[in-house]
Amino acid sequence: MADVTRKFTAVDSKAEMKEILSSVYNSLMVKGYNPINQIVGYILSEDPTYITNYNSARTLITRIDRDELLQELLRNYLENK
């Protein structure tokens, strides 16, 4: 197999990030996984195998920058507490 650099298109807006995260969450639910545990596992490890391929969820989650996602989650948590 040839060494090929993969390019991912990053998410530009918070709305798109939320839409992707919701889609990934729903895909994990449908497949019977605990979505929170799986997404946290992915965020901490950057291992995409925490996310199912169902409905292209794994491809979608890789479009979100993990640092930006963590910042937004923390900001949202603190503002809505």
Buried (B, 14 or more C-beta within 10 A) or exposed (E): EEEEEEEEEEBEEEEEBBEBBEBBBBBBEEBEBEBEEBBEBBBEEEEEEBBBEBBEBBBBBBBBBBEEBEEBBEEEEEEEE
